[in-house]
Amino acid sequence: MILFFFFRLVVMGAAGVGKTAIISQFLYDQFVSEYKETVEELHRGEYDMNGMHLTLDILDTSGSLCFPAMRKLAIDNGDAFVLVYSVDSESSFQEISSLRQQILDERSDKDVPIVIVANKTDIGVSNRAILSETAESLVCMDWGNGYVEASAKDNINIVGIFKEILRQSKVRYELSPAVRRRRESMPSTTDKKKSKLAKRRTQSINT
């Protein structure tokens, strides 16, 4: 008997921190180097593992355009949240702090899964605006959320982001070569011209 499970993940953060690049690396194994302003775009990944079929919707939200009603809807309908900041931008960290508080204010379930992602670690330690130890201590100890350092550019720890959010959400998973995933991009209702269907393919995920 196959169990079907639907999960919606909302990715939020300031403009230019690499939200779209992270999603693109995870779903399509591609790094998007050219920055394009995102209004809202929905992606879908299909996973078959250990007798369970997981449908993972990933909502890529705007970092620069403010649509309060859209943001509220995304927060209300999300099962979990990935908040992304860039390690070379203190203001982007302040933005995810604000977004986290908005999520907690909007949701009645205060234990909603949230993972903070420090992106662009490829820039090197000397170019960091926020030290790793400082950010991780605040996120894990004070906020009680998950923390992952990653580089969308170098494809470092991208799968780790989604492992952590599924772990926090208590979704049973096994991201291993035995897991086969079918992936497609879904056009959003607000950005249909930018969205296009990606070809279906099957790929193994290495841990």
C-alpha positions as a LaTeX table, in Angstrom:
\begin{tabular}{lrrr}
\hline
Residue & $x$ (\AA) & $y$ (\AA) & $z$ (\AA) \\
\hline
Met1 & 0.00 & 0.00 & 0.00 \\
Ile2 & 1.42 & 3.37 & $-1.07$ \\
Leu3 & 0.88 & 6.34 & 1.23 \\
Phe4 & 0.48 & 9.74 & $-0.42$ \\
Phe5 & 1.81 & 12.80 & 1.36 \\
Phe6 & 1.59 & 16.45 & 0.27 \\
Phe7 & 3.96 & 19.06 & 1.68 \\
Arg8 & 4.26 & 22.78 & 0.87 \\
Leu9 & 7.56 & 24.55 & 1.53 \\
Val10 & 7.76 & 28.35 & 1.36 \\
Val11 & 11.13 & 29.94 & 0.58 \\
Met12 & 11.50 & 33.55 & 1.74 \\
Gly13 & 14.22 & 36.17 & 2.11 \\
Ala14 & 15.47 & 39.51 & 0.82 \\
Ala15 & 16.09 & 40.16 & $-2.87$ \\
Gly16 & 19.29 & 38.72 & $-4.32$ \\
Val17 & 20.12 & 36.28 & $-1.52$ \\
Gly18 & 19.82 & 33.24 & $-3.81$ \\
Lys19 & 16.38 & 31.79 & $-3.11$ \\
Thr20 & 15.72 & 30.91 & $-6.75$ \\
Ala21 & 19.28 & 29.62 & $-7.21$ \\
Ile22 & 18.88 & 27.22 & $-4.28$ \\
Ile23 & 15.61 & 25.86 & $-5.66$ \\
Ser24 & 17.09 & 25.54 & $-9.15$ \\
Gln25 & 20.10 & 23.60 & $-7.88$ \\
Phe26 & 17.92 & 21.26 & $-5.83$ \\
Leu27 & 15.28 & 20.51 & $-8.46$ \\
Tyr28 & 17.09 & 20.97 & $-11.79$ \\
Asp29 & 20.84 & 20.73 & $-10.99$ \\
Gln30 & 21.35 & 24.17 & $-12.51$ \\
Phe31 & 22.85 & 27.33 & $-11.08$ \\
Val32 & 21.00 & 30.49 & $-12.07$ \\
Ser33 & 23.68 & 33.20 & $-12.23$ \\
Glu34 & 21.52 & 35.91 & $-13.79$ \\
Tyr35 & 19.33 & 37.70 & $-11.25$ \\
Lys36 & 15.68 & 38.06 & $-12.24$ \\
Glu37 & 13.10 & 39.57 & $-9.97$ \\
Thr38 & 10.65 & 36.92 & $-8.79$ \\
Val39 & 7.05 & 37.79 & $-8.06$ \\
Glu40 & 5.97 & 34.30 & $-7.03$ \\
Glu41 & 6.73 & 30.95 & $-8.60$ \\
Leu42 & 5.62 & 27.46 & $-7.66$ \\
His43 & 7.74 & 24.35 & $-8.26$ \\
Arg44 & 6.90 & 20.72 & $-7.66$ \\
Gly45 & 9.00 & 17.66 & $-6.91$ \\
Glu46 & 7.63 & 14.11 & $-6.80$ \\
Tyr47 & 9.38 & 11.52 & $-4.62$ \\
Asp48 & 8.83 & 7.77 & $-4.24$ \\
Met49 & 10.47 & 6.31 & $-1.14$ \\
Asn50 & 9.87 & 3.36 & 1.14 \\
Gly51 & 6.23 & 2.89 & 0.16 \\
Met52 & 5.42 & 6.61 & 0.39 \\
His53 & 4.79 & 9.06 & $-2.42$ \\
Leu54 & 5.75 & 12.60 & $-1.43$ \\
Thr55 & 4.57 & 15.60 & $-3.43$ \\
Leu56 & 6.74 & 18.56 & $-2.49$ \\
Asp57 & 5.55 & 22.00 & $-3.56$ \\
Ile58 & 8.17 & 24.74 & $-3.23$ \\
Leu59 & 6.94 & 28.33 & $-3.35$ \\
Asp60 & 9.60 & 30.86 & $-4.37$ \\
Thr61 & 8.47 & 34.25 & $-3.05$ \\
Ser62 & 9.40 & 37.82 & $-3.92$ \\
Gly63 & 12.20 & 39.47 & $-2.02$ \\
Ser64 & 11.82 & 42.96 & $-3.37$ \\
Leu65 & 8.16 & 43.46 & $-4.29$ \\
Cys66 & 5.86 & 43.83 & $-1.32$ \\
Phe67 & 2.47 & 42.17 & $-1.67$ \\
Pro68 & 1.15 & 41.83 & 1.90 \\
Ala69 & $-1.88$ & 39.75 & 0.88 \\
Met70 & 0.28 & 37.30 & $-1.10$ \\
Arg71 & 2.79 & 37.00 & 1.73 \\
Lys72 & 0.04 & 36.36 & 4.27 \\
Leu73 & $-1.49$ & 33.68 & 2.03 \\
Ala74 & 1.91 & 32.02 & 1.62 \\
Ile75 & 2.47 & 32.00 & 5.39 \\
Asp76 & $-1.04$ & 30.68 & 6.10 \\
Asn77 & $-0.74$ & 27.83 & 3.58 \\
Gly78 & 2.87 & 26.80 & 4.15 \\
Asp79 & 3.75 & 23.60 & 6.01 \\
Ala80 & 7.32 & 24.74 & 6.61 \\
Phe81 & 9.58 & 27.68 & 5.80 \\
Val82 & 13.11 & 28.17 & 4.53 \\
Leu83 & 14.39 & 31.67 & 5.26 \\
Val84 & 17.47 & 32.57 & 3.22 \\
Tyr85 & 20.05 & 35.28 & 3.85 \\
Ser86 & 23.38 & 36.06 & 2.25 \\
Val87 & 26.43 & 35.77 & 4.51 \\
Asp88 & 27.86 & 39.01 & 3.10 \\
Ser89 & 24.76 & 41.07 & 3.93 \\
Glu90 & 23.78 & 41.97 & 7.48 \\
Ser91 & 20.57 & 43.59 & 6.26 \\
Ser92 & 19.46 & 40.29 & 4.66 \\
Phe93 & 19.89 & 38.59 & 8.04 \\
Gln94 & 17.78 & 41.30 & 9.65 \\
Glu95 & 15.16 & 40.63 & 6.97 \\
Ile96 & 14.89 & 36.93 & 7.82 \\
Ser97 & 14.61 & 37.85 & 11.49 \\
Ser98 & 11.65 & 40.04 & 10.59 \\
Leu99 & 10.11 & 37.34 & 8.36 \\
Arg100 & 10.48 & 34.75 & 11.10 \\
Gln101 & 8.63 & 36.98 & 13.54 \\
Gln102 & 5.88 & 37.60 & 10.99 \\
Ile103 & 5.44 & 33.84 & 10.54 \\
Leu104 & 5.17 & 33.35 & 14.30 \\
Asp105 & 2.68 & 36.21 & 14.57 \\
Glu106 & 0.51 & 34.86 & 11.75 \\
Arg107 & 0.51 & 31.20 & 12.75 \\
Ser108 & $-1.26$ & 29.69 & 15.72 \\
Asp109 & 1.10 & 26.70 & 15.68 \\
Lys110 & 4.22 & 28.27 & 17.17 \\
Asp111 & 6.29 & 25.16 & 16.50 \\
Val112 & 5.99 & 25.57 & 12.72 \\
Pro113 & 9.17 & 24.17 & 11.10 \\
Ile114 & 11.61 & 26.93 & 10.09 \\
Val115 & 15.13 & 26.51 & 8.72 \\
Ile116 & 17.50 & 29.46 & 8.34 \\
Val117 & 19.89 & 29.18 & 5.39 \\
Ala118 & 23.18 & 31.08 & 5.23 \\
Asn119 & 23.79 & 31.20 & 1.47 \\
Lys120 & 26.84 & 32.30 & $-0.57$ \\
Thr121 & 29.41 & 30.69 & 1.71 \\
Asp122 & 31.63 & 30.43 & $-1.37$ \\
Ile123 & 32.64 & 34.11 & $-0.91$ \\
Gly124 & 35.08 & 33.15 & 1.84 \\
Val125 & 35.30 & 33.89 & 5.54 \\
Ser126 & 36.98 & 37.28 & 5.13 \\
Asn127 & 34.00 & 38.64 & 3.17 \\
Arg128 & 31.36 & 37.58 & 5.67 \\
Ala129 & 29.28 & 40.26 & 7.34 \\
Ile130 & 28.02 & 37.78 & 9.95 \\
Leu131 & 30.25 & 35.09 & 11.45 \\
Ser132 & 29.02 & 31.52 & 11.24 \\
Glu133 & 29.26 & 30.99 & 15.00 \\
Thr134 & 27.22 & 34.12 & 15.72 \\
Ala135 & 24.41 & 33.24 & 13.33 \\
Glu136 & 24.24 & 29.57 & 14.30 \\
Ser137 & 24.16 & 30.35 & 18.01 \\
Leu138 & 21.31 & 32.83 & 17.59 \\
Val139 & 19.26 & 30.61 & 15.28 \\
Cys140 & 19.71 & 27.31 & 17.12 \\
Met141 & 19.96 & 28.41 & 20.74 \\
Asp142 & 17.79 & 31.55 & 20.93 \\
Trp143 & 15.29 & 30.92 & 18.15 \\
Gly144 & 15.18 & 27.13 & 18.32 \\
Asn145 & 15.23 & 26.75 & 14.53 \\
Gly146 & 17.34 & 24.74 & 12.12 \\
Tyr147 & 20.47 & 26.29 & 10.59 \\
Val148 & 22.23 & 25.29 & 7.36 \\
Glu149 & 25.20 & 26.90 & 5.60 \\
Ala150 & 25.15 & 26.47 & 1.84 \\
Ser151 & 26.37 & 27.70 & $-1.51$ \\
Ala152 & 23.96 & 27.58 & $-4.43$ \\
Lys153 & 26.81 & 28.58 & $-6.75$ \\
Asp154 & 29.02 & 25.63 & $-5.78$ \\
Asn155 & 26.11 & 23.30 & $-5.01$ \\
Ile156 & 27.27 & 22.84 & $-1.42$ \\
Asn157 & 24.80 & 21.47 & 1.15 \\
Ile158 & 21.75 & 22.21 & $-1.02$ \\
Val159 & 20.22 & 18.79 & $-0.38$ \\
Gly160 & 21.06 & 19.34 & 3.29 \\
Ile161 & 18.61 & 22.24 & 3.42 \\
Phe162 & 15.72 & 20.02 & 2.39 \\
Lys163 & 16.87 & 17.17 & 4.61 \\
Glu164 & 16.80 & 19.52 & 7.58 \\
Ile165 & 13.37 & 20.94 & 6.83 \\
Leu166 & 11.92 & 17.44 & 6.40 \\
Arg167 & 13.60 & 16.31 & 9.61 \\
Gln168 & 12.14 & 19.25 & 11.52 \\
Ser169 & 8.77 & 18.53 & 9.96 \\
Lys170 & 9.04 & 14.89 & 11.07 \\
Val171 & 8.53 & 13.70 & 7.49 \\
Arg172 & 10.06 & 10.25 & 7.10 \\
Tyr173 & 12.47 & 10.29 & 4.19 \\
Glu174 & 15.54 & 8.56 & 2.82 \\
Leu175 & 17.49 & 10.76 & 0.44 \\
Ser176 & 19.76 & 8.11 & $-1.06$ \\
Pro177 & 20.62 & 6.62 & $-4.46$ \\
Ala178 & 17.55 & 4.38 & $-4.06$ \\
Val179 & 15.26 & 7.40 & $-4.11$ \\
Arg180 & 14.04 & 8.35 & $-7.53$ \\
Arg181 & 12.44 & 11.71 & $-8.08$ \\
Arg182 & 10.38 & 13.18 & $-10.86$ \\
Arg183 & 10.55 & 16.92 & $-11.12$ \\
Glu184 & 8.60 & 19.62 & $-12.87$ \\
Ser185 & 8.05 & 23.33 & $-12.58$ \\
Met186 & 4.52 & 24.62 & $-12.17$ \\
Pro187 & 3.44 & 28.03 & $-13.45$ \\
Ser188 & 2.19 & 30.29 & $-10.68$ \\
Thr189 & $-0.95$ & 32.33 & $-11.06$ \\
Thr190 & 1.02 & 35.57 & $-10.59$ \\
Asp191 & 3.98 & 34.93 & $-12.88$ \\
Lys192 & 2.78 & 32.70 & $-15.69$ \\
Lys193 & 4.91 & 34.34 & $-18.37$ \\
Lys194 & 8.14 & 33.63 & $-16.51$ \\
Ser195 & 7.21 & 30.06 & $-15.61$ \\
Lys196 & 7.48 & 27.17 & $-18.00$ \\
Leu197 & 7.17 & 23.43 & $-17.64$ \\
Ala198 & 10.49 & 21.70 & $-17.17$ \\
Lys199 & 11.04 & 18.31 & $-18.76$ \\
Arg200 & 10.35 & 15.33 & $-16.57$ \\
Arg201 & 13.35 & 13.25 & $-15.61$ \\
Thr202 & 14.37 & 10.75 & $-12.98$ \\
Gln203 & 17.50 & 11.16 & $-10.89$ \\
Ser204 & 19.13 & 9.67 & $-7.85$ \\
Ile205 & 20.00 & 11.85 & $-4.88$ \\
Asn206 & 23.34 & 11.13 & $-3.26$ \\
Thr207 & 23.73 & 11.71 & 0.48 \\
\hline
\end{tabular}
